[in-house]
Amino acid sequence: MSKNTSKLPRLKRALSLLLILAAAGTVGFSQASTDPEKILMNAAAQSVAPKQGGLMLDTARHFYPTNVIKDFIDTIAKSGGNFLHLHFSDHENYALESHILNQRAADATRNADGVYINPVTGKPFLSFEQLEEIKAYAKSKNIELIPEVDSPNHMTTIFTLLEAHRGKDFVNKIKSKYSDEEINITNPESIAFMKSLIGEVADAFGDSSRHFHIGGDEFGYSVDSNHEFIAYANDLSAFLKQKGLTTRIWNDGIIKATVDKLNPEIQVTYWSYDGDVQNKQASQERRRIRTSMPDLIEKGFSVLNYNSYYLYVNPKQEWGTSYNSDFATRDIINRWNLGVWDGENQQNAVKNTDKIMGAALAIWGENAGSMSSKTIQKYTAGLLESIIRKTHAEADSGDKLMQNLAVLSGNSLKQSYMDWSLIQDGEAFNLQDNGTESLYLLQEQALQERKNLNVWVRGAESNKVVLNGNWQETEDTAEKEGVNYRAYKYLDNTLWIDKKVPIELFTG
């Protein structure tokens, strides 16, 4: 980051005011710091508080251990963000300790990384003790944690755990009559069970949360039966309100025929008008019956933008480099703004974004496979930062403050990554494709097993490749497509680097 603040008069005035308020005890920083850059970041966060910016992390379908969750929190905090939304439950896993589901740390095994593994499902989960560590860390960074327990759909693993704990008859009793993946939202016993489960999670998160997400996506309903979901959502919301929590839900089940019966205090995370269904007729029908984001705003609902085109990332195991998320970062900077809610559609964008609470990047896990959670965090850091900063810029009259802060912290937007556990032999990477300045290498320990890889990195004098001491320059050279390369070797693997690209040796 640049230390030059001579061109930031507005920021310095804001900083001076905040320092005066801090001295008076009016504004508090979580950790005292004399580092000018840290103070600037704190000032940014204070100045843009009206907008909510954060991350939704699918830790059910791709598990993230405590240390990586902390890294995500660092990026949120550095970018001026406010919250981390943790998607704990899905068909594939329930990723939090639970006495109600009999998923206990005391009964689990632990792998080499200290992650708890449920012997019934073979899946990882966070223990309550690990959650306490995450809560303390999030508080130190002024980041709210928002848990999500998804229903009526996405219940498969919850049912699996319940069947092992309480028997098949109980599970059949609370399941939907129409789908084995859904809970019966009209059965009092089913509702009582869901209240006990979300109550357990709410109590575990304590004062680290002001909001609780109850899901509400991708479940079956008709226009005639939708009132049942509205009653269910209102019931859970009333239960959570007694615990001092505001309810959030996905927009899928909010339709024109019943929206006026939904508790207006429920906040909506709006991801897709039509659920991204591929069938054109189904898409048209959903758009006909569902409530749009502008209509929700007009009716007084608080909404957050989770646009599935711009704000969703679904890492794939074959991503050997961060190219895809780097491209998405540039797309956010150049094409998205807070009012764009319906895919790429700019025509129906919300013009007055004052009435949109904020936005979040959503990182889903169904295609991540064996991808390292640390690699995903590194790959998406610049994307997350760009979304949060652009969200907050909407609340900054004149935009100058956030533009200047983006320059100050722009280094993370100029970094790309290559994962040696995922990269394929012969793969080529051009550092200039996404305006990248620096390339960092991840998961080098994988090269203990992978052999005879040849990877090509092209660039210019303005780029650089950061190498540690494992890599040894050789006298080997090669010419490919008019570019001259020099070879660096580690074990039996070769990294061919464009001769124009400088090398930085990292010894830390």
N, C-alpha and C positions, 0 to 999 in steps of 0.2 A: 504494500500500500504506500501511496505517496504521503509524505509528511507535510507537503506544501499546502497550507491553509490560507494563503494570501488572497485567493480568489473566492473565499467562502465567507463574505461579510455577514450574510443572513444566518449562516450556520453558527458563526461566532457569537452573534447577538443572542441566538437561541441558547447556545451553550452557556453564555454568561448568565442569562436569566435562570437557567436550570441550576447552575452552581450556587447562585444566590439562594434559590429555593431549597436546595439540598442543605446548605449551611443553616437555613432556618428550620430545617426538619420537615418542610412541606413536601419535598420530593425526595424519595430515598432511592439510592442505587443499591442493588443486592450485594455488591462487593466493591469496596472502595478501591479506586485505581488512579494512579498518576500517569498512566499510559494515555497520551492524547487520542490515539485511535480508538481505544476502548471507551473513553469518555464521549467521543463523537458518536460511536455506535449507540451508547446509552441515550445520548441526546436525541438521536434519530428515533429510537423506540418510543421515547416520551412524546415526541412531537407528532407522531402519527398514530397515536393510540386509538382514534375513532374507528379505524379499519382493523378487522381481524384477518391476520394472515398466518398460515400454518401448513401443517403436513398431516395427511392421513396415511398411516403405515399399516399395511396388511400383514400383521404378524401371525395370523392364523395359517395362511397358505405358504408363507415363507417366513420362518422364524428369525427374529433378530435378538441376539443376546444383549445383556445389559450394557456392555461397553459400546456397542454400535448404536443403541438407542441414545446413549449419551452424546455420541458424535452427531446424530441427527439434531438433538436438542441444541448443540453448539451452533450448528448452521442456522437453525431457526432464530436463535437469539442474536447471532451476529447480523442477521438480515433485518432485524427489527420485528420479527414475528412474535406471535402471541400464544400459539397452542400446538399441541401434538395430539392428534386424534388416533387412538389405537384400536384397530379392528381385530378383536380377540377371537371372534367365533365365526366359523364357516363350516361347510361340509367336510373339509379336510382335517380340521383341528380345532380344539378349544385351547388357547395358548396362555391360560392363566390358572394358577392353582385354585382349587375349589373344594371346599368341604361338602357342598351340596351335591357335587358330581363325583365325590370321592376321588378326586385327583389331588393327591397330597404329596408334598415334597418328601415327607418321611417314608413314603412307600415307593418312591421313584429311584431310578438309577441316575448316575451323573456321568456325562461323557468327559473327555479330556479337557474340554473348554469350560467345565463347570455347569453345563446346561442340564436341567432336569428332564428325564425321559420317562413318560408314562408307560409302564410295562403292559398295560392293556391295549393301548393304541399304537405304541411304539413312536409316539410323537412328542416333540419338545414343548415345554411350557415354562413361563416365569413363575417362580415361587413368590409367596407374599413377602418374604425377606428381600428378594431381589427387587420387587416392586417398591419397597421402602427406600432402597438405594436410589432408584430412578426418581421417586417422588422428591427426595431431598435434593437431588441434582437439579431437577426441573425448577424447584422453588428457588434455588440459588441463581438461576438464570431468568427468573420471572416468567416462566412458561407454564401455562395451564395444561394439564393432562385430561383428555376427554376419552373415557372408555366407551367402546361400542360392544354391545351384545345383540347380535342380529336375530330378528324374528319378524314375521312368522316363518319365513323360509331360511335356508342356510343352517338347518338344525341337525344335520346328519351326525356329526360327532357328539353333540350334546345327547342325542338319543342313544348313541353307542355307549357312552359313559353311563348314562342312566340305566340302560338295560343291564350292564354289568353290576351296577350298584343296587338297583331296586327291582329288577326283573322286567321281563318282556311285557307282562300284563299291564304294569304301570305305564310303560312307554306307549303301548297301544291305546291306552285310555286317554292320553293327552295329545296324541297325534291327530292331525287332520284326517277326516274321512276321505279326502280327495287326493292327498299327496303324502307319501311317506317322508318327504323332506320338510314338511311344514307342521307347525303346531296348530291345534284347534283353538282358534281365537274366540270362539263363543262358549267354550267349556269353562266353567268357573274353576275347576281343578287345574286346568292348563294355565289359566291366567294367574292363579295363586302360585303355581310353580315358577312362572316367569318372574313374578314379583320377588320371589325368594332369591332367584338367581341374580337378577339385576340389583337387588338390595345388597347381596353379599359383595358384589363388585363395587357398588357405590360406597359401602362402608370401608372397603379396602382402600379406595382412593381418597376418602376423607376430604379434607379441605384443599387437596391438590386439584379438585375439580369443581367447576361451577355449572358444567353442562354434562349431560349423559346422552349418548346416541343409542336409540333403540332399533336401528335398522329400518326395515320397511321397504326393502327393494326386492324386485324379481319374484314376487309371489303371485299366486293365481287369484283372480277376482273377476267379477262382472260388474256392470253398472248397477245391477239390481242388488248384488251382495256387498258392494263396497262399504255400505254403512256399517257393516260388521267390523271392518278394519278401522274405520274412524272411531267407533266406540272403544275398540281395543287400544288404539293409540291414546285416546283421551284418558282412559283408565290408567295406563302405565304412566302417563304424564302427571296425573293427579298424585299417584303414588310417589313419583320422584320429586314433585314439588314439596311434599311433606318432608323430604330430606334436604330441602334447600337447593334443588337442582333444576335447571331448565332443560327440557327435552329437545333433542334434535332427531330428525328423521330424514331418510331419502325421499325424493319427490314422487316415486313410482305410483304410490297408492292415493295420491291427491288428485281427485277428478272434479270436473265442473259441477257434477250433480250433487256432490256431498261436501265440497270444500267449506261451505259456510257453517257446517256442523263441527269442523275440526277446531280444537282449542287454539285460538289465535296466539297463545303464548308459545306454542311449539315452533321451533325454528327449523327451517328446511334447508338441507344441503342438496342443491339442485345439480344433478349430474347429466341427465338426458331427458329430452322431451318424450322420446319414443323408446327408451331403453336400448337404443342402438340395434334394434332388430333389423335383420337384413331383408326380410320380406316387405316389399313396398306397400302391399295392401294392409299388412299388420301395422306398419309404421303410420300410415294415414289414419287408421282407426284409432290408434293410441293418441295421436295428435288431436283427433276430433274430440275425444272424451277427457283427456288429461288437462290439468291446469298449467298454463305456461308460467315462466318466471315473472314476466311483466304483470300478469293477472294476479299472482300471489302478492306481489308488491302493492298493487292497487288495492287489494283487500286488507292490507296492513300487516301481512306476515313478514317476519324477518327472514331473509334468505342469504345463503352463502353460495358462491359460484364454485362448483366442482366440475365444470365443463369437461366431459369425457374425451373430447377431441384434443384440446390444448393442455388440460390440467391432469390428465391420467397418463401414467407411464407403467408399462407392463414388461419389466425386464425379461429377456429371453436368454436361455442358457448358451445360445450360440453367439451372444454379443461378446466378441473378443476384445473390443475397444468401446470407448464411451461415445462413439460417433453418433449413435441415434439420440442419446440424451443431449449431446452437444448441439445437434441440429434443432432439437426441440427447444433448447434455450434460446437460440437465435430466432426461432419462430415466435416465442413468447415476446421477445423484445420488439420484433418488427411487426407482428400482426395481431396480437391479442391485447385486449384491455378488459377491465373489470365488467363492462357492460355486455361483452360477448358471451352468451350463455348457451346457445343452441348450435353446438358443433362449430363449423367454420362460418356459419351464417352471420354476416354483418348487418343484413337488412333489418332484422328484428332485434338488434342489440338495444339494451336499456340505455337511454341517453343520459338520464339523471342517475348517476351511480351513487349519489348520496344515500339512496335508499337500499343499497346492497351492503350487507354487513361486512363482507370480505370474501376471501377465496382461499383455496388450499390446493396444493399438489397432492395427488393420490397415487401412492406406489403400491400396485397390486402384485400378487406373488404366484399366481397359478402357473406361470410359464417359466419361473426362475430356475427350477430344477436344482442342480448342485451349485449354482452360482453362489459365490461367497457373499454374505451379508455386508461385509466391509466393502467389497467391490461395488455393490449396488449403492451404498452410501456415497462412495467416492464419485461414481458415475453421475449421480443425480444432484450433487451439492450445488453446482452452478445453476441448474434448472430450478431447484427449490429457492435459491436466493433471488433469481430473476423474477419469479412469480410473486414472492413476498414483497419485494421492492416495488414492483409495478403496481401491485394492489395498494400499497401504502401511498404511492404517488398520486392516486386518485383523491386522497384527502389533503393533498398539499397544494394550496393555491399557487399557481405559477409554475409548479413542478420543479422549481430550481433546487430546492433542498434535496429531494431524492435523487435528482440527476447528479448532483455533486457527490452525494454519498455513494452512488453507484460507481463513480469514478474512483473514489477512495478505496472501495472494497472490490474493485473489478477483477482482481487477480484470479479469484475463483472461477470467473467466467471465461478465463483464457487458458485453463488447464484441461488437458485430456488424459485419459488413462488407458492402459493396455493390461489385460489380465492374462497371465501366462497359463492359467489353468483352462482358459476358454479359447484362446487364439488358435487359429488353424494354420497348419504348415502352408507356406507360400502366400499368406495373407499380406496385403499391402495397405499402408495407412498414410494418407496425405495430411500433414498438419495444417495445411492452408485451406482445406475444405470448409472448416467451420471457424476460420479466423483464430485458430488455436495458437498460442505462443509456446507452451511447454507440454512435454509428454512425460508422464510418470509411469513406472512399471509396478504392477501389483502381482501378488501370489507367485513370487519367484520360486518358492519352495516346491511348486508343482513340477519344476524342471528336474527335480530329483527322479521323477518317474517318466516324464515326457522326454523323448530323445529325437535328435536330428530335425529339429524345427528350424525353418528359415523364414524370418519375418522381415518385411521391407518397410522402412520409414522414410518418407519423402518430405521435403520442406524447403525452407529458405534461411538466409542469415538471421532473419528476425525471430526464428524459432529456436528451440533448444530441446535436447533430450537429457533427462536427468537419470544418471546411472549410479549404482553403488559399486563398491569394490569387487563384487563378484565378476563383473564384466571386464574382460581383457581385450584391449585393441590388438588386432592382428595386422599382418601385412597384406592380407587378402583384400582384393578390390573386385568390383564387378560393375558392368554397365547394363542398365535395363531401361528400355523405353527412353533413351537419350539422357538418363540421369546416372551420374557416377556415384557409387556407393563404396563405403569402407566397412569392414566386418569387425564386429565385437562378439566374442564367444564366452559362453558360460556352460560348463559341462559339455555336452555334445550339441549345443544349440547355438544358432548364429542370428544375431540381430544386425541387419544390413541398414546402415544409416547414411542418408544423403550427405555427401562430403561438404555441402554448403551449410549444414545444420551444426551449430556449436554443441559441444557436449559439456554438461555440468556434472561433476563428480559429487555425489552425496555421501558423506561419511558419518552422518548422525545415526 
